[in-house]
């Protein structure tokens, strides 16, 4: 396979390399986006449970390997701030994903054109 690639013109080789890089970057963005979505789901669940509790309920929040006693309003505020931050980050990743998908599609189109066999004259 690598021997076949080395026979391609340098411009086509560069495009193939760029396509691989873009696809790897896209995969990384998708993984980050999925991780954010999981964390957002956890925040939604935690917020939902907090709403069921009274204002003076005893709450413990996780800080690393520790559970620390905290107050409901403080935890609610922290969750809302984290949720807002994650939503902004998810929006940025969504735009980045869209841009990468467009670049991949354009590059694939160029490569298909470059690699199309030249039909012999009749």
N, C-alpha and C positions, 0 to 999 in steps of 0.2 A: 504494500500500500504506500509506504513512504517513498519507494522508488518511483511509483506512478506520480506522486505529488512533486517530486524533484524534477520531473520532466515538464511540469507546467511552467508557463511564463512567470517571472518573478512577481508581477502585479497580481496574478491569480493566487499565487502562494501567499502573498501578503493579505489578500482578501480572506482566504481560508483561515489564516491565523487570527485575523481580526474577528471573524465570525465565531471562532472557538472562544476567544476572550469575551466577546459580548454574551455568548450563551452561558459561560461560567459566571459572569457578573449578574446576569438575569437570575440564575439559580440561587445565588447568594441573596439577592434582593427578595426573591420569593420566600426563602427560608426565614429571613428577618421579618418579613411581613406576617408570615404564619406565626412566628413566635410572639409578635405584638398582638395578634388577634387572640391567641391563647391567654395572654396576660389581661387583655381587655375583658375577656369572658370571666376570668377569675375576679376581676374588680367588680364587674356587674353582679356576680353572685354574692360577693362580700357586701356590697352596698345594699343589695336586696335583703340580706340577713340583718344588716344593721338597722334598716328601717323597721323591722319587727320588734326591736328592743326599745326599752324605755330609755330616757335621757340619762338616767343614773345607773344604768346597767354596768356591771363589771365586764370590761373588755380587755383582752390581751392581744397584743399585736406581735408579730414575729419580726425580730431584728437579728438576722443571721441565725445562729443556733439558739437564741434566747427568745423567751416569751416575756414581754414587758407589759405591765398593767398600764392602761391608757384610758382616756375619756372618749365617749362616743362622738362628741362634736369635733374633737381633734382628729380622730381616725377618719371620720366622714370627710372632713376638709382635705386630709392627705390623700384619700382615695380619689376624690373629685379632681384634685390637682394632677395626680398621676394619670388619671383617665384622660384629662385634657391634653397632657403632654403626649401620651401614647396616640391619641387621635390625630394630633398634628404630625407626629412621626409617621403614622400609617398613611396619611395624606401625601406626605413627601415621597414615601416609598411607592405609593400607587402611581404618582406622576413619573417617578424614575422607571418603574416597571413598564409603563406605557411607552416612554421614550425608547427604552431598550428594545421592546418588542418591535417598534417601528424601525429601528436601526437594523435589527436582525432580519426583518422581512425585506428591507431595501437591499441589504447585502446579499441575501439569498437570491433575490431577483437578479442582481448583477452577476453573481456567480453562475446562475443557470444560463444566463446569456453568454457568459465567457466560456462555459463548458459545453455549450450546444454544439454538436458536430456540424461541421460545414458540409452542406449537401453538395455533392458533385454536380456540375452542370449536366443537363440532359444530353 
